[in-house]
């Protein structure tokens, strides 16, 4: 739901979060009506959640843009409100590379043992007998179902010998959050995310609540899972963001969340419309070539609606990937980051 600007009435809207923009559509008969009704640019936005400006509407998120336009968005449930606020906050911070550097320096000080993957830790956390217990928890008069305390997770990570200290446990928990295995719930933990200091995004605190993100689904056999996650997904995340990619068979363009990792160097892409946190594809960058494509005219091999800012990656086995960034600057950043790893 969105508060109309001129007439202050509430309207149902269909929202889609893109890389740095929240796009919204009218709804008719439960379907979204194209083209979009409007866009909220998130660069430089501030977010308030929970927003207490309307007493009878506890499920509000308030966004204030760089031009001081205010948007009030109402969710259907507390969980949905917090999940949206978490994703929007991530999109706002994504435009601030200094914060990403902060997390990298933190990551470098703590390395997971090679035989342990984040997936393995999450599997163990879900174990019905030895895992972490989710239960209803109260915070500021509200009850949140299926949650656990920040301090309890830290205790659990130490007692299961995944980490040696509370500081390492906080770093590991932050990694689990960044990879969408955990998410914050309620005022205290959401506030830490918004404080912007990535080193303190996860709170070792008995008043901060967390829950498992919906993305955890046991769909893959353990052998397959370990083979993929420990090798390909064990590298450090160097860069991530949304880019459009041309499909190999039907040549249609789709927006994907790309994650670039090093040691080993892989580029994976995820479907943002799917809940599970598994790549839908990816490739090794060793021996690959990356180059920008000319913006005048449509290059050979490229079909469909193309706005320029294209680049191409050719893998060692001669597979061609056509990718489209949202600006020349973004394209240059991706090409530079990939070149360092080839």
C-alpha positions as CSV (number, residue, x, y, z in Angstrom):
1,X,0.0,0.0,0.0
2,X,1.2,3.5,-0.8
3,X,0.1,6.9,0.6
4,X,-1.0,9.1,-2.4
5,X,0.9,12.4,-2.5
6,X,-1.7,15.0,-3.4
7,X,-4.8,13.3,-1.9
8,X,-3.7,11.5,1.2
9,X,-5.5,8.2,0.5
10,X,-4.0,4.8,0.5
11,X,-3.7,2.8,-2.7
12,X,-2.7,-0.8,-3.3
13,X,0.4,-1.0,-5.5
14,X,2.6,-3.8,-6.8
15,X,6.3,-3.0,-6.0
16,X,9.5,-4.4,-7.6
17,X,12.9,-3.6,-6.1
18,X,15.5,-3.1,-8.9
19,X,19.2,-2.3,-8.3
20,X,18.7,1.2,-6.9
21,X,15.1,1.9,-7.7
22,X,11.7,0.9,-6.3
23,X,9.3,0.6,-9.2
24,X,5.5,0.5,-8.5
25,X,2.5,-0.4,-10.6
26,X,-1.3,-0.1,-10.3
27,X,-3.2,-3.3,-9.5
28,X,-6.3,-4.5,-11.4
29,X,-7.9,-7.8,-10.6
30,X,-4.8,-8.9,-8.7
31,X,-2.5,-8.3,-11.7
32,X,-0.1,-5.4,-12.2
33,X,-0.8,-2.9,-14.9
34,X,2.1,-1.8,-17.1
35,X,3.7,0.6,-17.7
36,X,4.8,1.5,-14.1
37,X,2.9,4.1,-12.2
38,X,6.1,5.6,-10.7
39,X,9.6,5.1,-9.4
40,X,11.4,5.9,-6.2
41,X,15.2,6.4,-6.7
42,X,17.0,4.9,-3.7
43,X,20.4,6.6,-4.0
44,X,20.7,9.0,-1.0
45,X,17.4,7.9,0.4
46,X,16.8,7.5,4.1
47,X,14.5,4.8,5.5
48,X,12.5,4.8,8.7
49,X,11.1,1.4,9.9
50,X,9.0,1.0,11.9
51,X,7.5,4.4,11.1
52,X,5.2,5.6,13.9
53,X,3.8,8.7,12.2
54,X,0.3,7.1,11.8
55,X,-0.9,5.6,15.1
56,X,-3.3,3.2,13.6
57,X,-0.9,1.9,10.9
58,X,2.0,0.0,12.7
59,X,3.2,-1.7,9.5
60,X,4.7,1.3,7.8
61,X,8.0,2.0,6.1
62,X,8.9,5.6,5.4
63,X,11.2,6.6,2.6
64,X,12.6,10.1,2.2
65,X,14.4,10.8,-1.1
66,X,17.3,13.1,-1.8
67,X,14.8,15.7,-3.0
68,X,12.9,15.3,0.4
69,X,9.9,13.6,-1.2
70,X,8.3,11.3,1.5
71,X,6.7,8.0,0.7
72,X,4.8,5.9,3.2
73,X,4.5,2.2,2.3
74,X,2.3,-0.2,4.3
75,X,3.0,-3.9,4.4
76,X,0.5,-6.8,5.1
77,X,2.4,-8.2,8.1
78,X,5.3,-7.3,10.4
79,X,7.5,-10.0,8.8
80,X,6.8,-8.6,5.3
81,X,7.5,-5.1,6.5
82,X,10.8,-6.0,8.0
83,X,11.8,-8.2,5.0
84,X,11.1,-5.2,2.6
85,X,12.9,-2.8,4.9
86,X,16.0,-5.1,5.0
87,X,16.1,-5.4,1.1
88,X,15.5,-1.7,0.5
89,X,18.2,-0.8,3.1
90,X,20.6,-3.2,1.3
91,X,19.9,-1.4,-2.0
92,X,20.5,2.0,-0.5
93,X,23.9,0.8,0.9
94,X,24.8,-0.9,-2.3
95,X,25.6,2.5,-3.8
96,X,28.3,3.2,-1.1
97,X,31.4,1.2,-2.0
98,X,33.3,2.3,1.1
99,X,31.0,0.2,3.2
100,X,31.7,-2.8,1.0
101,X,35.4,-2.3,1.6
102,X,34.8,-2.3,5.4
103,X,33.2,-5.7,5.1
104,X,36.0,-7.0,3.0
105,X,38.7,-6.0,5.5
106,X,36.6,-7.7,8.2
107,X,36.2,-10.8,6.0
108,X,40.0,-11.0,5.4
109,X,40.6,-11.3,9.1
110,X,38.4,-14.4,9.3
111,X,38.5,-17.4,6.9
112,X,36.2,-20.4,7.1
113,X,38.0,-23.7,7.1
114,X,38.0,-25.1,3.5
115,X,35.9,-28.2,4.4
116,X,33.1,-26.0,5.9
117,X,30.7,-24.1,3.7
118,X,28.0,-21.6,4.8
119,X,25.5,-24.1,3.5
120,X,26.8,-26.7,5.9
121,X,26.5,-24.3,8.8
122,X,22.9,-23.4,7.8
123,X,22.1,-27.1,7.5
124,X,23.3,-27.7,11.0
125,X,21.4,-24.7,12.3
126,X,18.2,-26.2,10.9
127,X,18.9,-29.6,12.6
128,X,15.8,-30.4,14.8
129,X,17.9,-31.9,17.7
130,X,21.2,-30.0,17.7
131,X,20.3,-26.8,15.7
132,X,19.3,-23.4,16.9
133,X,15.9,-23.2,18.4
134,X,13.4,-20.7,16.9
135,X,10.6,-19.5,19.2
136,X,8.3,-16.6,19.7
137,X,10.1,-13.6,21.2
138,X,8.8,-10.3,22.5
139,X,10.3,-6.9,21.6
140,X,8.8,-3.5,22.6
141,X,5.4,-5.1,23.1
142,X,5.4,-7.0,19.8
143,X,5.7,-10.8,19.5
144,X,7.8,-12.2,16.6
145,X,7.3,-15.8,15.8
146,X,10.1,-18.3,14.9
147,X,13.0,-16.0,15.9
148,X,16.2,-16.4,17.9
149,X,18.4,-14.0,19.8
150,X,21.7,-12.6,18.3
151,X,23.6,-13.7,21.4
152,X,22.1,-17.2,21.2
153,X,23.4,-17.6,17.7
154,X,26.9,-16.5,18.8
155,X,26.8,-19.0,21.6
156,X,25.7,-21.7,19.2
157,X,28.4,-21.0,16.6
158,X,31.1,-21.2,19.4
159,X,29.7,-24.3,21.0
160,X,29.7,-26.1,17.6
161,X,33.3,-25.1,17.0
162,X,32.6,-23.1,13.8
163,X,34.5,-20.1,15.4
164,X,36.9,-19.5,18.2
165,X,35.6,-16.1,19.6
166,X,32.5,-14.0,19.8
167,X,34.0,-11.5,17.4
168,X,34.5,-14.2,14.8
169,X,31.0,-15.4,15.4
170,X,29.6,-11.9,14.7
171,X,31.6,-11.8,11.4
172,X,30.3,-15.3,10.4
173,X,26.7,-14.2,11.3
174,X,27.2,-11.1,9.1
175,X,28.3,-13.3,6.2
176,X,25.2,-15.5,6.7
177,X,23.1,-12.3,6.6
178,X,24.8,-11.0,3.5
179,X,24.3,-14.3,1.7
180,X,20.6,-14.2,2.6
181,X,20.5,-17.1,5.0
182,X,19.5,-15.0,7.9
183,X,17.6,-11.8,8.3
184,X,17.0,-9.3,11.1
185,X,13.5,-9.0,12.7
186,X,12.2,-6.1,14.8
187,X,13.4,-2.7,15.8
188,X,16.8,-3.5,17.4
189,X,18.4,-5.7,14.7
190,X,16.9,-3.7,11.8
191,X,18.3,-0.5,13.4
192,X,21.8,-2.1,13.3
193,X,21.5,-2.7,9.6
194,X,20.5,0.9,9.0
195,X,23.4,2.3,11.1
196,X,25.5,1.6,8.0
197,X,28.6,0.2,9.7
198,X,28.9,-3.2,8.1
199,X,31.3,-4.4,10.8
200,X,28.4,-4.1,13.3
201,X,25.5,-5.3,11.2
202,X,24.9,-8.4,13.3
203,X,24.4,-7.8,17.0
204,X,25.7,-10.1,19.7
205,X,22.9,-9.0,21.9
206,X,20.0,-10.6,23.8
207,X,17.5,-8.0,22.6
208,X,18.3,-8.3,18.9
209,X,16.1,-10.8,17.0
210,X,16.8,-12.8,13.9
211,X,15.1,-15.4,11.8
212,X,15.9,-17.8,9.0
213,X,15.4,-16.2,5.6
214,X,12.8,-17.8,3.3
215,X,15.7,-18.6,0.9
216,X,16.7,-21.8,2.8
217,X,15.2,-24.8,1.0
218,X,16.6,-28.3,1.1
219,X,16.3,-29.1,-2.5
220,X,19.7,-30.4,-3.4
221,X,21.3,-33.7,-2.5
222,X,24.2,-33.3,0.1
223,X,26.8,-34.6,-2.3
224,X,25.9,-32.2,-5.1
225,X,25.5,-29.3,-2.5
226,X,29.0,-29.8,-1.0
227,X,30.6,-30.1,-4.5
228,X,29.1,-26.8,-5.6
229,X,29.2,-24.7,-2.5
230,X,32.6,-25.6,-1.0
231,X,34.5,-25.0,-4.2
232,X,32.7,-22.5,-6.4
233,X,30.9,-20.6,-3.6
234,X,33.8,-20.6,-1.1
235,X,35.6,-17.6,-2.6
236,X,35.3,-14.1,-1.1
237,X,32.6,-11.9,-2.6
238,X,34.4,-9.1,-4.5
239,X,31.4,-7.4,-6.1
240,X,27.7,-7.9,-6.6
241,X,24.9,-6.2,-8.2
242,X,22.0,-6.4,-10.7
243,X,22.7,-6.7,-14.4
244,X,20.7,-7.9,-17.5
245,X,21.9,-11.1,-19.2
246,X,20.9,-12.5,-22.5
247,X,19.7,-16.1,-22.4
248,X,21.6,-18.7,-24.5
249,X,18.7,-20.4,-26.1
250,X,15.8,-17.9,-26.5
251,X,18.1,-14.8,-26.5
252,X,15.7,-13.0,-24.2
253,X,17.1,-10.5,-21.6
254,X,16.6,-11.1,-17.9
255,X,17.7,-9.2,-14.8
256,X,20.0,-11.3,-12.6
257,X,21.9,-10.6,-9.4
258,X,25.5,-11.2,-10.3
259,X,28.0,-12.2,-7.6
260,X,31.8,-12.1,-8.4
261,X,34.0,-14.2,-6.1
262,X,37.8,-14.6,-6.0
263,X,39.9,-17.6,-4.7
264,X,38.5,-19.4,-6.7
265,X,37.4,-16.8,-9.4
266,X,33.8,-17.4,-10.4
267,X,30.9,-15.2,-11.6
268,X,27.6,-16.6,-10.5
269,X,24.1,-15.2,-11.3
270,X,20.9,-15.6,-9.3
271,X,17.2,-15.2,-10.2
272,X,16.0,-12.3,-8.0
273,X,12.4,-13.6,-8.3
274,X,13.3,-17.0,-6.7
275,X,13.4,-17.5,-3.0
276,X,16.2,-20.0,-2.7
277,X,19.7,-18.7,-2.4
278,X,21.2,-20.9,-5.2
279,X,22.8,-19.6,-8.4
280,X,20.9,-20.3,-11.6
281,X,24.2,-20.3,-13.4
282,X,27.8,-19.4,-13.2
283,X,31.3,-19.9,-14.7
284,X,34.9,-20.0,-13.8
285,X,36.8,-16.8,-14.9
286,X,40.2,-18.5,-15.3
287,X,41.3,-18.1,-18.9
288,X,38.2,-16.0,-19.8
289,X,38.1,-12.8,-21.9
290,X,36.0,-9.7,-21.0
291,X,35.4,-6.7,-23.3
292,X,33.0,-3.7,-23.7
293,X,30.8,-3.8,-26.8
294,X,30.2,-0.7,-29.0
295,X,27.2,1.4,-28.1
296,X,26.5,2.4,-31.8
297,X,24.3,-0.3,-33.4
298,X,23.5,-3.8,-32.1
299,X,26.5,-6.1,-32.0
300,X,26.5,-9.5,-33.7
301,X,25.0,-12.2,-31.4
302,X,22.9,-9.7,-29.5
303,X,19.1,-9.6,-29.9
304,X,16.1,-7.7,-28.5
305,X,15.7,-4.5,-26.6
306,X,19.2,-3.2,-25.9
307,X,20.0,0.2,-24.3
308,X,23.8,0.1,-24.7
309,X,26.3,-0.4,-21.9
310,X,26.9,-3.9,-23.1
311,X,29.9,-6.2,-22.4
312,X,30.8,-9.7,-23.3
313,X,32.6,-12.5,-21.3
314,X,34.0,-15.4,-23.3
315,X,34.9,-18.4,-21.1
316,X,37.8,-20.7,-21.6
317,X,35.4,-23.3,-23.3
318,X,34.3,-20.5,-25.7
319,X,30.8,-19.8,-24.2
320,X,29.8,-16.2,-24.9
321,X,27.8,-14.3,-22.2
322,X,26.3,-11.0,-23.2
323,X,25.6,-8.7,-20.2
324,X,24.1,-5.2,-20.0
325,X,24.9,-2.7,-17.2
326,X,22.7,0.3,-16.4
327,X,25.4,2.9,-17.1
328,X,28.8,3.3,-18.7
329,X,30.4,3.7,-15.3
330,X,28.8,0.5,-13.9
331,X,30.0,-1.4,-17.0
332,X,33.5,-0.1,-16.6
333,X,33.6,-1.2,-12.9
334,X,32.4,-4.7,-13.7
335,X,34.9,-5.1,-16.6
336,X,37.8,-3.9,-14.4
337,X,36.7,-6.2,-11.5
338,X,36.4,-9.3,-13.8
339,X,39.7,-8.5,-15.6
340,X,41.6,-8.7,-12.3
341,X,40.4,-12.3,-11.8
342,X,41.0,-13.7,-15.3
